[in-house]
Amino acid sequence: MRVALYPGSFDPVTNGHLNIVERGVAAFDRVIVGVAHNVRKQPLFTPEERVDMLRQAIGDEPRVEVVAFRGLLIDYAVKRQATVILRGLRAVSDFEYEFQMAHMNRRLAPEVDTVFMMTGEEHFYVSSNLVREVARFGGDVSAFVPSHVKTMLQGKFKS
Ligand code: PNS
């Protein structure tokens, strides 16, 4: 049983993230989508909101679990018996951060490998940061996020 943990902030989930989930399910037996309480960022959505929006976007897929986690990613991966940490790679700018995290995680638990999937070319410029910014100033984000996420973004920024 090959279990992959796909971690992220998902603030909010984008179509690029969903593309990685879909391809993760094709490559592994189970995918755990782990929503981090990321200490480095002040998120727009609560962990519960992010879990809900992911669950709604993924729908009824028995091989995918969406869950929030606290603390170190690698500890959570070991606890959940995931042998792979799955990450999407977009542009070159992602590489340094991803490279550092992958090596740090491997030092902490060599039995867990990090696997990168190249984000589909139609999504490679889409990031949660940009989506939040476009939505904040009233831009149309329909091409980048599922419709319920667009509605949730509008709800956050309507005031
Ligand atoms: O979607 P993001 O913000 O790029 O995801 C980053 C994430 C959540 C994978 C990373 O910040 C993380 O692993 N956070 C949990 C805390 C942790 O383990 N930090 C050390 C990473 S080597």
Backbone and ligand atoms as CSV (ligand in chain L), in Angstrom:
chain,resi,resn,atom,element,x,y,z
A,1,MET,N,N,0.850,-1.204,0.000
A,1,MET,CA,C,0.000,0.000,0.000
A,1,MET,C,C,0.879,1.245,0.000
A,2,ARG,N,N,0.837,2.016,-1.081
A,2,ARG,CA,C,1.656,3.234,-1.199
A,2,ARG,C,C,0.802,4.433,-0.805
A,3,VAL,N,N,1.136,4.997,0.360
A,3,VAL,CA,C,0.383,6.155,0.845
A,3,VAL,C,C,1.220,7.420,0.639
A,4,ALA,N,N,0.640,8.404,-0.051
A,4,ALA,CA,C,1.324,9.678,-0.258
A,4,ALA,C,C,0.629,10.752,0.559
A,5,LEU,N,N,1.434,11.580,1.212
A,5,LEU,CA,C,0.892,12.733,1.934
A,5,LEU,C,C,1.147,13.968,1.071
A,6,TYR,N,N,0.078,14.650,0.708
A,6,TYR,CA,C,0.194,15.873,-0.106
A,6,TYR,C,C,-0.100,17.062,0.813
A,7,PRO,N,N,0.955,17.709,1.324
A,7,PRO,CA,C,0.749,18.790,2.292
A,7,PRO,C,C,0.722,20.161,1.625
A,8,GLY,N,N,0.126,21.108,2.307
A,8,GLY,CA,C,0.162,22.481,1.808
A,8,GLY,C,C,-0.649,23.385,2.690
A,9,SER,N,N,-0.619,24.669,2.334
A,9,SER,CA,C,-1.447,25.636,3.054
A,9,SER,C,C,-2.853,25.663,2.457
A,10,PHE,N,N,-2.952,25.510,1.155
A,10,PHE,CA,C,-4.250,25.474,0.451
A,10,PHE,C,C,-5.123,26.666,0.883
A,11,ASP,N,N,-4.553,27.856,0.766
A,11,ASP,CA,C,-5.223,29.069,1.272
A,11,ASP,C,C,-5.482,30.066,0.150
A,12,PRO,N,N,-6.349,29.799,-0.811
A,12,PRO,CA,C,-7.252,28.648,-0.895
A,12,PRO,C,C,-6.693,27.579,-1.846
A,13,VAL,N,N,-7.415,26.436,-1.906
A,13,VAL,CA,C,-7.086,25.404,-2.897
A,13,VAL,C,C,-7.321,25.997,-4.290
A,14,THR,N,N,-6.421,25.667,-5.221
A,14,THR,CA,C,-6.555,26.134,-6.616
A,14,THR,C,C,-6.741,24.918,-7.531
A,15,ASN,N,N,-7.064,25.197,-8.791
A,15,ASN,CA,C,-7.185,24.100,-9.754
A,15,ASN,C,C,-5.848,23.394,-9.958
A,16,GLY,N,N,-4.752,24.124,-9.737
A,16,GLY,CA,C,-3.424,23.507,-9.827
A,16,GLY,C,C,-3.240,22.446,-8.745
A,17,HIS,N,N,-3.665,22.737,-7.514
A,17,HIS,CA,C,-3.603,21.746,-6.435
A,17,HIS,C,C,-4.449,20.520,-6.794
A,18,LEU,N,N,-5.638,20.788,-7.331
A,18,LEU,CA,C,-6.555,19.665,-7.624
A,18,LEU,C,C,-5.999,18.779,-8.731
A,19,ASN,N,N,-5.268,19.380,-9.638
A,19,ASN,CA,C,-4.597,18.615,-10.686
A,19,ASN,C,C,-3.567,17.647,-10.070
A,20,ILE,N,N,-2.865,18.117,-9.046
A,20,ILE,CA,C,-1.871,17.245,-8.382
A,20,ILE,C,C,-2.582,16.126,-7.611
A,21,VAL,N,N,-3.696,16.446,-6.948
A,21,VAL,CA,C,-4.448,15.403,-6.218
A,21,VAL,C,C,-4.886,14.311,-7.199
A,22,GLU,N,N,-5.431,14.731,-8.317
A,22,GLU,CA,C,-5.934,13.778,-9.322
A,22,GLU,C,C,-4.805,12.865,-9.822
A,23,ARG,N,N,-3.669,13.473,-10.092
A,23,ARG,CA,C,-2.545,12.664,-10.588
A,23,ARG,C,C,-1.921,11.841,-9.466
A,24,GLY,N,N,-1.998,12.348,-8.225
A,24,GLY,CA,C,-1.509,11.576,-7.081
A,24,GLY,C,C,-2.314,10.293,-6.897
A,25,VAL,N,N,-3.618,10.396,-7.081
A,25,VAL,CA,C,-4.488,9.214,-6.941
A,25,VAL,C,C,-4.152,8.177,-8.014
A,26,ALA,N,N,-3.763,8.656,-9.185
A,26,ALA,CA,C,-3.402,7.719,-10.257
A,26,ALA,C,C,-2.065,7.023,-9.954
A,27,ALA,N,N,-1.195,7.695,-9.216
A,27,ALA,CA,C,0.147,7.153,-8.990
A,27,ALA,C,C,0.283,6.358,-7.688
A,28,PHE,N,N,-0.568,6.659,-6.694
A,28,PHE,CA,C,-0.439,6.024,-5.375
A,28,PHE,C,C,-1.757,5.364,-4.979
A,29,ASP,N,N,-1.679,4.470,-3.981
A,29,ASP,CA,C,-2.906,3.783,-3.548
A,29,ASP,C,C,-3.822,4.714,-2.771
A,30,ARG,N,N,-3.206,5.550,-1.921
A,30,ARG,CA,C,-4.006,6.503,-1.140
A,30,ARG,C,C,-3.284,7.831,-1.096
A,31,VAL,N,N,-4.055,8.901,-1.069
A,31,VAL,CA,C,-3.473,10.241,-0.939
A,31,VAL,C,C,-4.130,10.917,0.272
A,32,ILE,N,N,-3.283,11.358,1.200
A,32,ILE,CA,C,-3.770,12.148,2.333
A,32,ILE,C,C,-3.423,13.606,2.024
A,33,VAL,N,N,-4.448,14.426,1.875
A,33,VAL,CA,C,-4.208,15.854,1.638
A,33,VAL,C,C,-4.122,16.511,3.016
A,34,GLY,N,N,-2.939,16.990,3.369
A,34,GLY,CA,C,-2.697,17.532,4.710
A,34,GLY,C,C,-2.686,19.048,4.699
A,35,VAL,N,N,-3.653,19.636,5.382
A,35,VAL,CA,C,-3.758,21.096,5.468
A,35,VAL,C,C,-2.953,21.558,6.686
A,36,ALA,N,N,-1.894,22.309,6.427
A,36,ALA,CA,C,-0.993,22.705,7.522
A,36,ALA,C,C,-1.510,23.946,8.235
A,37,HIS,N,N,-1.336,23.938,9.551
A,37,HIS,CA,C,-1.494,25.166,10.334
A,37,HIS,C,C,-0.136,25.855,10.174
A,38,ASN,N,N,0.046,26.577,9.084
A,38,ASN,CA,C,1.398,27.049,8.762
A,38,ASN,C,C,1.791,28.247,9.625
A,39,VAL,N,N,2.827,28.032,10.440
A,39,VAL,CA,C,3.222,29.093,11.371
A,39,VAL,C,C,3.849,30.291,10.667
A,40,ARG,N,N,4.338,30.092,9.460
A,40,ARG,CA,C,5.012,31.189,8.753
A,40,ARG,C,C,4.036,32.157,8.086
A,41,LYS,N,N,2.762,31.748,7.978
A,41,LYS,CA,C,1.823,32.578,7.238
A,41,LYS,C,C,0.617,32.905,8.099
A,42,GLN,N,N,0.020,34.054,7.803
A,42,GLN,CA,C,-1.234,34.411,8.454
A,42,GLN,C,C,-2.325,34.094,7.442
A,43,PRO,N,N,-2.999,32.939,7.588
A,43,PRO,CA,C,-3.909,32.520,6.522
A,43,PRO,C,C,-5.188,33.346,6.459
A,44,LEU,N,N,-5.770,33.382,5.257
A,44,LEU,CA,C,-7.064,34.038,5.063
A,44,LEU,C,C,-8.182,33.135,5.580
A,45,PHE,N,N,-8.065,31.842,5.294
A,45,PHE,CA,C,-9.091,30.876,5.693
A,45,PHE,C,C,-8.610,30.058,6.897
A,46,THR,N,N,-9.545,29.701,7.758
A,46,THR,CA,C,-9.190,28.839,8.893
A,46,THR,C,C,-8.876,27.433,8.362
A,47,PRO,N,N,-8.172,26.636,9.153
A,47,PRO,CA,C,-7.912,25.258,8.712
A,47,PRO,C,C,-9.208,24.513,8.391
A,48,GLU,N,N,-10.247,24.744,9.191
A,48,GLU,CA,C,-11.535,24.051,8.960
A,48,GLU,C,C,-12.124,24.462,7.613
A,49,GLU,N,N,-12.048,25.742,7.300
A,49,GLU,CA,C,-12.564,26.220,6.007
A,49,GLU,C,C,-11.763,25.610,4.857
A,50,ARG,N,N,-10.460,25.517,5.049
A,50,ARG,CA,C,-9.618,24.967,3.982
A,50,ARG,C,C,-9.891,23.476,3.786
A,51,VAL,N,N,-10.101,22.761,4.895
A,51,VAL,CA,C,-10.448,21.337,4.788
A,51,VAL,C,C,-11.782,21.187,4.058
A,52,ASP,N,N,-12.759,22.001,4.447
A,52,ASP,CA,C,-14.090,21.926,3.822
A,52,ASP,C,C,-14.026,22.204,2.328
A,53,MET,N,N,-13.289,23.246,1.950
A,53,MET,CA,C,-13.262,23.591,0.515
A,53,MET,C,C,-12.569,22.490,-0.292
A,54,LEU,N,N,-11.561,21.861,0.305
A,54,LEU,CA,C,-10.889,20.747,-0.381
A,54,LEU,C,C,-11.818,19.544,-0.509
A,55,ARG,N,N,-12.513,19.229,0.583
A,55,ARG,CA,C,-13.426,18.067,0.550
A,55,ARG,C,C,-14.491,18.265,-0.514
A,56,GLN,N,N,-15.044,19.461,-0.567
A,56,GLN,CA,C,-16.080,19.760,-1.550
A,56,GLN,C,C,-15.514,19.673,-2.973
A,57,ALA,N,N,-14.291,20.110,-3.146
A,57,ALA,CA,C,-13.687,20.103,-4.490
A,57,ALA,C,C,-13.358,18.674,-4.936
A,58,ILE,N,N,-12.945,17.833,-3.994
A,58,ILE,CA,C,-12.508,16.481,-4.354
A,58,ILE,C,C,-13.698,15.535,-4.475
A,59,GLY,N,N,-14.724,15.791,-3.668
A,59,GLY,CA,C,-15.941,14.986,-3.761
A,59,GLY,C,C,-15.738,13.590,-3.203
A,60,ASP,N,N,-16.496,12.660,-3.723
A,60,ASP,CA,C,-16.517,11.309,-3.175
A,60,ASP,C,C,-15.422,10.467,-3.812
A,61,GLU,N,N,-14.236,10.542,-3.257
A,61,GLU,CA,C,-13.108,9.737,-3.758
A,61,GLU,C,C,-12.548,8.974,-2.564
A,62,PRO,N,N,-12.896,7.684,-2.437
A,62,PRO,CA,C,-12.540,6.945,-1.227
A,62,PRO,C,C,-11.031,6.827,-0.977
A,63,ARG,N,N,-10.230,7.037,-2.004
A,63,ARG,CA,C,-8.782,6.901,-1.809
A,63,ARG,C,C,-8.108,8.218,-1.416
A,64,VAL,N,N,-8.921,9.258,-1.247
A,64,VAL,CA,C,-8.359,10.553,-0.818
A,64,VAL,C,C,-8.966,10.947,0.521
A,65,GLU,N,N,-8.087,11.335,1.436
A,65,GLU,CA,C,-8.537,11.830,2.743
A,65,GLU,C,C,-8.029,13.266,2.877
A,66,VAL,N,N,-8.868,14.138,3.403
A,66,VAL,CA,C,-8.436,15.523,3.636
A,66,VAL,C,C,-8.452,15.770,5.137
A,67,VAL,N,N,-7.347,16.244,5.662
A,67,VAL,CA,C,-7.243,16.400,7.105
A,67,VAL,C,C,-6.291,17.547,7.434
A,68,ALA,N,N,-6.551,18.242,8.536
A,68,ALA,CA,C,-5.623,19.294,8.978
A,68,ALA,C,C,-4.617,18.677,9.945
A,69,PHE,N,N,-3.386,19.177,9.908
A,69,PHE,CA,C,-2.393,18.674,10.858
A,69,PHE,C,C,-1.622,19.842,11.461
A,70,ARG,N,N,-1.088,19.586,12.650
A,70,ARG,CA,C,-0.251,20.586,13.340
A,70,ARG,C,C,1.147,20.024,13.487
A,71,GLY,N,N,2.099,20.889,13.682
A,71,GLY,CA,C,3.454,20.434,13.976
A,71,GLY,C,C,4.218,20.115,12.708
A,72,LEU,N,N,5.236,19.273,12.882
A,72,LEU,CA,C,6.119,18.977,11.760
A,72,LEU,C,C,5.464,18.052,10.749
A,73,LEU,N,N,5.595,18.424,9.510
A,73,LEU,CA,C,5.071,17.609,8.414
A,73,LEU,C,C,5.627,16.182,8.459
A,74,ILE,N,N,6.927,16.088,8.686
A,74,ILE,CA,C,7.546,14.754,8.609
A,74,ILE,C,C,7.033,13.846,9.736
A,75,ASP,N,N,6.772,14.434,10.899
A,75,ASP,CA,C,6.225,13.632,12.006
A,75,ASP,C,C,4.835,13.118,11.636
A,76,TYR,N,N,4.081,13.976,10.990
A,76,TYR,CA,C,2.731,13.564,10.594
A,76,TYR,C,C,2.801,12.477,9.514
A,77,ALA,N,N,3.753,12.617,8.596
A,77,ALA,CA,C,3.904,11.595,7.542
A,77,ALA,C,C,4.238,10.235,8.163
A,78,VAL,N,N,5.151,10.233,9.124
A,78,VAL,CA,C,5.552,8.971,9.775
A,78,VAL,C,C,4.363,8.382,10.541
A,79,LYS,N,N,3.664,9.260,11.265
A,79,LYS,CA,C,2.508,8.813,12.055
A,79,LYS,C,C,1.455,8.157,11.156
A,80,ARG,N,N,1.251,8.735,9.964
A,80,ARG,CA,C,0.229,8.215,9.054
A,80,ARG,C,C,0.763,7.124,8.120
A,81,GLN,N,N,2.016,6.709,8.354
A,81,GLN,CA,C,2.655,5.658,7.543
A,81,GLN,C,C,2.686,6.004,6.056
A,82,ALA,N,N,2.846,7.277,5.775
A,82,ALA,CA,C,3.035,7.695,4.380
A,82,ALA,C,C,4.506,7.478,4.030
A,83,THR,N,N,4.759,6.913,2.870
A,83,THR,CA,C,6.152,6.706,2.459
A,83,THR,C,C,6.601,7.805,1.501
A,84,VAL,N,N,5.642,8.606,1.070
A,84,VAL,CA,C,5.952,9.659,0.109
A,84,VAL,C,C,5.297,10.969,0.544
A,85,ILE,N,N,6.068,12.065,0.427
A,85,ILE,CA,C,5.493,13.407,0.515
A,85,ILE,C,C,5.379,13.891,-0.923
A,86,LEU,N,N,4.174,14.255,-1.306
A,86,LEU,CA,C,3.922,14.673,-2.688
A,86,LEU,C,C,3.861,16.196,-2.746
A,87,ARG,N,N,4.603,16.785,-3.683
A,87,ARG,CA,C,4.569,18.241,-3.863
A,87,ARG,C,C,4.460,18.573,-5.337
A,88,GLY,N,N,3.746,19.633,-5.633
A,88,GLY,CA,C,3.671,20.126,-7.010
A,88,GLY,C,C,4.767,21.151,-7.232
A,89,LEU,N,N,5.388,21.109,-8.391
A,89,LEU,CA,C,6.420,22.093,-8.740
A,89,LEU,C,C,5.935,22.921,-9.904
A,90,ARG,N,N,5.977,24.225,-9.738
A,90,ARG,CA,C,5.588,25.108,-10.841
A,90,ARG,C,C,6.850,25.634,-11.504
A,91,ALA,N,N,7.141,26.878,-11.273
A,91,ALA,CA,C,8.274,27.480,-11.972
A,91,ALA,C,C,9.576,27.247,-11.200
A,92,VAL,N,N,10.656,27.711,-11.783
A,92,VAL,CA,C,11.984,27.584,-11.171
A,92,VAL,C,C,11.994,28.216,-9.783
A,93,SER,N,N,11.180,29.269,-9.598
A,93,SER,CA,C,11.168,29.978,-8.318
A,93,SER,C,C,10.743,29.079,-7.162
A,94,ASP,N,N,9.998,28.028,-7.437
A,94,ASP,CA,C,9.599,27.097,-6.374
A,94,ASP,C,C,10.771,26.229,-5.916
A,95,PHE,N,N,11.771,26.117,-6.772
A,95,PHE,CA,C,12.722,25.024,-6.596
A,95,PHE,C,C,13.535,25.115,-5.308
A,96,GLU,N,N,14.051,26.301,-4.997
A,96,GLU,CA,C,14.965,26.402,-3.866
A,96,GLU,C,C,14.279,26.022,-2.544
A,97,TYR,N,N,13.099,26.565,-2.361
A,97,TYR,CA,C,12.319,26.269,-1.148
A,97,TYR,C,C,11.987,24.770,-1.084
A,98,GLU,N,N,11.567,24.226,-2.187
A,98,GLU,CA,C,11.202,22.805,-2.216
A,98,GLU,C,C,12.422,21.914,-1.976
A,99,PHE,N,N,13.544,22.314,-2.552
A,99,PHE,CA,C,14.790,21.576,-2.411
A,99,PHE,C,C,15.210,21.544,-0.938
A,100,GLN,N,N,15.124,22.704,-0.286
A,100,GLN,CA,C,15.500,22.777,1.134
A,100,GLN,C,C,14.572,21.909,1.984
A,101,MET,N,N,13.276,22.024,1.726
A,101,MET,CA,C,12.323,21.236,2.534
A,101,MET,C,C,12.527,19.748,2.328
A,102,ALA,N,N,12.720,19.355,1.081
A,102,ALA,CA,C,12.876,17.919,0.788
A,102,ALA,C,C,14.109,17.364,1.505
A,103,HIS,N,N,15.211,18.133,1.472
A,103,HIS,CA,C,16.431,17.649,2.126
A,103,HIS,C,C,16.290,17.642,3.640
A,104,MET,N,N,15.678,18.676,4.180
A,104,MET,CA,C,15.465,18.717,5.630
A,104,MET,C,C,14.597,17.533,6.052
A,105,ASN,N,N,13.529,17.303,5.325
A,105,ASN,CA,C,12.637,16.193,5.685
A,105,ASN,C,C,13.348,14.853,5.555
A,106,ARG,N,N,14.218,14.732,4.571
A,106,ARG,CA,C,14.937,13.459,4.414
A,106,ARG,C,C,15.926,13.241,5.544
A,107,ARG,N,N,16.545,14.347,6.032
A,107,ARG,CA,C,17.441,14.200,7.183
A,107,ARG,C,C,16.655,13.760,8.416
A,108,LEU,N,N,15.443,14.267,8.526
A,108,LEU,CA,C,14.640,13.965,9.720
A,108,LEU,C,C,14.071,12.552,9.671
A,109,ALA,N,N,13.725,12.075,8.499
A,109,ALA,CA,C,13.154,10.714,8.351
A,109,ALA,C,C,13.497,10.183,6.960
A,110,PRO,N,N,14.650,9.506,6.839
A,110,PRO,CA,C,15.121,9.064,5.510
A,110,PRO,C,C,14.181,8.073,4.830
A,111,GLU,N,N,13.310,7.455,5.609
A,111,GLU,CA,C,12.411,6.451,5.002
A,111,GLU,C,C,11.260,7.088,4.220
A,112,VAL,N,N,11.084,8.390,4.390
A,112,VAL,CA,C,10.005,9.085,3.656
A,112,VAL,C,C,10.646,9.900,2.530
A,113,ASP,N,N,10.234,9.633,1.315
A,113,ASP,CA,C,10.814,10.338,0.166
A,113,ASP,C,C,9.881,11.452,-0.291
A,114,THR,N,N,10.451,12.490,-0.885
A,114,THR,CA,C,9.617,13.544,-1.473
A,114,THR,C,C,9.553,13.323,-2.979
A,115,VAL,N,N,8.343,13.315,-3.504
A,115,VAL,CA,C,8.139,13.132,-4.945
A,115,VAL,C,C,7.488,14.414,-5.479
A,116,PHE,N,N,8.069,14.933,-6.564
A,116,PHE,CA,C,7.530,16.158,-7.175
A,116,PHE,C,C,6.792,15.823,-8.456
A,117,MET,N,N,5.654,16.472,-8.621
A,117,MET,CA,C,4.960,16.391,-9.905
A,117,MET,C,C,4.967,17.786,-10.510
A,118,MET,N,N,5.258,17.865,-11.794
A,118,MET,CA,C,5.211,19.165,-12.466
A,118,MET,C,C,3.753,19.565,-12.608
A,119,THR,N,N,3.440,20.753,-12.157
A,119,THR,CA,C,2.076,21.254,-12.299
A,119,THR,C,C,1.750,21.392,-13.793
A,120,GLY,N,N,0.528,21.030,-14.169
A,120,GLY,CA,C,0.110,21.125,-15.570
A,120,GLY,C,C,0.346,22.534,-16.116
A,121,GLU,N,N,0.698,22.625,-17.411
A,121,GLU,CA,C,1.116,23.943,-17.936
A,121,GLU,C,C,0.001,24.987,-17.856
A,122,GLU,N,N,-1.245,24.521,-17.822
A,122,GLU,CA,C,-2.339,25.500,-17.733
A,122,GLU,C,C,-2.449,26.082,-16.320
A,123,HIS,N,N,-1.710,25.497,-15.377
A,123,HIS,CA,C,-1.801,25.962,-13.989
A,123,HIS,C,C,-0.489,26.536,-13.465
A,124,PHE,N,N,0.571,26.546,-14.265
A,124,PHE,CA,C,1.890,26.756,-13.676
A,124,PHE,C,C,2.092,28.160,-13.099
A,125,TYR,N,N,1.264,29.117,-13.523
A,125,TYR,CA,C,1.404,30.483,-13.009
A,125,TYR,C,C,0.394,30.776,-11.893
A,126,VAL,N,N,-0.435,29.787,-11.552
A,126,VAL,CA,C,-1.496,30.010,-10.557
A,126,VAL,C,C,-0.962,29.691,-9.161
A,127,SER,N,N,-1.085,30.654,-8.265
A,127,SER,CA,C,-0.710,30.388,-6.875
A,127,SER,C,C,-1.827,30.905,-5.978
A,128,SER,N,N,-1.913,30.333,-4.772
A,128,SER,CA,C,-2.921,30.807,-3.812
A,128,SER,C,C,-2.716,32.284,-3.511
A,129,ASN,N,N,-1.452,32.706,-3.419
A,129,ASN,CA,C,-1.149,34.121,-3.129
A,129,ASN,C,C,-1.765,35.039,-4.177
A,130,LEU,N,N,-1.522,34.700,-5.446
A,130,LEU,CA,C,-2.040,35.560,-6.523
A,130,LEU,C,C,-3.561,35.516,-6.576
A,131,VAL,N,N,-4.116,34.316,-6.371
A,131,VAL,CA,C,-5.578,34.180,-6.392
A,131,VAL,C,C,-6.192,35.068,-5.298
A,132,ARG,N,N,-5.597,35.051,-4.107
A,132,ARG,CA,C,-6.104,35.895,-3.008
A,132,ARG,C,C,-6.040,37.367,-3.394
A,133,GLU,N,N,-4.922,37.752,-4.018
A,133,GLU,CA,C,-4.751,39.156,-4.359
A,133,GLU,C,C,-5.751,39.594,-5.434
A,134,VAL,N,N,-5.919,38.755,-6.461
A,134,VAL,CA,C,-6.859,39.091,-7.533
A,134,VAL,C,C,-8.270,39.206,-6.944
A,135,ALA,N,N,-8.637,38.238,-6.086
A,135,ALA,CA,C,-9.980,38.250,-5.493
A,135,ALA,C,C,-10.161,39.463,-4.576
A,136,ARG,N,N,-9.127,39.805,-3.844
A,136,ARG,CA,C,-9.207,40.934,-2.898
A,136,ARG,C,C,-9.598,42.230,-3.614
A,137,PHE,N,N,-9.088,42.394,-4.855
A,137,PHE,CA,C,-9.373,43.629,-5.590
A,137,PHE,C,C,-10.485,43.440,-6.629
A,138,GLY,N,N,-11.280,42.382,-6.440
A,138,GLY,CA,C,-12.485,42.218,-7.253
A,138,GLY,C,C,-12.267,41.585,-8.614
A,139,GLY,N,N,-11.084,41.029,-8.863
A,139,GLY,CA,C,-10.831,40.375,-10.156
A,139,GLY,C,C,-11.529,39.022,-10.235
A,140,ASP,N,N,-11.658,38.525,-11.443
A,140,ASP,CA,C,-12.371,37.269,-11.667
A,140,ASP,C,C,-11.405,36.083,-11.538
A,141,VAL,N,N,-11.668,35.223,-10.562
A,141,VAL,CA,C,-10.774,34.081,-10.332
A,141,VAL,C,C,-11.391,32.767,-10.810
A,142,SER,N,N,-12.470,32.846,-11.596
A,142,SER,CA,C,-13.178,31.606,-11.993
A,142,SER,C,C,-12.297,30.606,-12.734
A,143,ALA,N,N,-11.281,31.078,-13.416
A,143,ALA,CA,C,-10.449,30.149,-14.189
A,143,ALA,C,C,-9.449,29.409,-13.292
A,144,PHE,N,N,-9.284,29.856,-12.064
A,144,PHE,CA,C,-8.198,29.340,-11.229
A,144,PHE,C,C,-8.641,28.485,-10.048
A,145,VAL,N,N,-9.907,28.643,-9.650
A,145,VAL,CA,C,-10.409,27.921,-8.463
A,145,VAL,C,C,-11.807,27.378,-8.770
A,146,PRO,N,N,-12.238,26.317,-8.053
A,146,PRO,CA,C,-13.615,25.845,-8.218
A,146,PRO,C,C,-14.607,26.943,-7.801
A,147,SER,N,N,-15.854,26.820,-8.280
A,147,SER,CA,C,-16.811,27.915,-8.070
A,147,SER,C,C,-17.123,28.133,-6.582
A,148,HIS,N,N,-17.165,27.063,-5.784
A,148,HIS,CA,C,-17.475,27.276,-4.359
A,148,HIS,C,C,-16.340,28.034,-3.655
A,149,VAL,N,N,-15.109,27.867,-4.151
A,149,VAL,CA,C,-13.970,28.588,-3.564
A,149,VAL,C,C,-14.056,30.069,-3.947
A,150,LYS,N,N,-14.463,30.317,-5.190
A,150,LYS,CA,C,-14.662,31.707,-5.623
A,150,LYS,C,C,-15.691,32.388,-4.711
A,151,THR,N,N,-16.781,31.666,-4.428
A,151,THR,CA,C,-17.825,32.233,-3.558
A,151,THR,C,C,-17.269,32.499,-2.151
A,152,MET,N,N,-16.470,31.556,-1.648
A,152,MET,CA,C,-15.896,31.743,-0.305
A,152,MET,C,C,-14.950,32.953,-0.285
A,153,LEU,N,N,-14.202,33.133,-1.374
A,153,LEU,CA,C,-13.301,34.294,-1.457
A,153,LEU,C,C,-14.104,35.588,-1.476
A,154,GLN,N,N,-15.188,35.581,-2.262
A,154,GLN,CA,C,-16.029,36.794,-2.320
A,154,GLN,C,C,-16.589,37.103,-0.938
A,155,GLY,N,N,-16.951,36.047,-0.198
A,155,GLY,CA,C,-17.477,36.219,1.157
A,155,GLY,C,C,-16.459,36.881,2.064
A,156,LYS,N,N,-15.191,36.499,1.934
A,156,LYS,CA,C,-14.137,37.080,2.787
A,156,LYS,C,C,-13.901,38.544,2.470
A,157,PHE,N,N,-14.038,38.890,1.180
A,157,PHE,CA,C,-13.646,40.249,0.770
A,157,PHE,C,C,-14.827,41.191,0.572
A,158,LYS,N,N,-16.042,40.709,0.865
A,158,LYS,CA,C,-17.195,41.566,0.507
A,158,LYS,C,C,-17.250,42.858,1.324
A,159,SER,N,N,-16.657,42.852,2.521
A,159,SER,CA,C,-16.665,44.088,3.296
A,159,SER,C,C,-15.594,45.044,2.766
L,1,PNS,O1,O,1.455,25.299,0.392
L,1,PNS,P1,P,2.736,25.661,1.085
L,1,PNS,O2,O,2.534,26.870,1.962
L,1,PNS,O3,O,3.881,25.830,0.130
L,1,PNS,O4,O,3.086,24.421,2.040
L,1,PNS,C1,C,4.190,24.494,2.920
L,1,PNS,C2,C,4.148,23.339,3.947
L,1,PNS,C3,C,2.826,23.332,4.661
L,1,PNS,C4,C,4.333,22.025,3.242
L,1,PNS,C5,C,5.331,23.580,4.936
L,1,PNS,O5,O,5.278,24.869,5.441
L,1,PNS,C6,C,5.299,22.578,6.097
L,1,PNS,O6,O,5.718,21.457,5.937
L,1,PNS,N1,N,4.796,23.004,7.270
L,1,PNS,C7,C,4.690,22.185,8.462
L,1,PNS,C8,C,5.832,22.521,9.437
L,1,PNS,C9,C,7.116,21.833,9.025
L,1,PNS,O7,O,7.218,20.627,8.960
L,1,PNS,N2,N,8.157,22.655,8.724
L,1,PNS,C10,C,9.457,22.162,8.327
L,1,PNS,C11,C,9.531,21.881,6.832
L,1,PNS,S1,S,11.079,21.179,6.382
